[in-house]
Amino acid sequence: MIIPGSDPRLQSEYGTRDGDLLRISGIPDQGRRVLFGPHISLPPGLFRFELSFDLEARGMGMVTVDLTRAGGHRDFYLRRCFEWELQRGLIRISHALPQPTDRFELRLYAGIGFAMAVKQLVVFRLDEAK
């Protein structure tokens, strides 16, 4: 499943749509949720999630990514983003979902001075559907 940056299922309080991209900037302080979505249903299985983007400004502080559902009420996975991921413009996570998941989200947190142009979120199923 390919979800382009222009898709309204990818959301940001600090973003604007620009053609096929979602441009994110103007974050007022540290630790803000700068990207969330796509609020999709996924069956149980092993998945890979790939967020591709152009980093326009690194800013200060940590950048973190998490996988969650139901509006952030249950985190499956949370970690700090590696600098090489940010510079390369690709965050890749493989994760197993043990049960059906409604309202799945990938979330990105950053802070002041951070700016990016989100190209797409790709969701791959890595195991065979049963």
Secondary structure, 3 states (H helix, E strand, C coil): CEEECCCCCCECCCEEEECCEEEECCCCCCCEEEEECEEEEECCEEEEEEEEEEEEECCCCCCEEEEEECCCCEEEEEEECCHHHHHHCEEEEEEEECCCEEEEEEEEEECCCCEEEEEEEEEEECCCCC
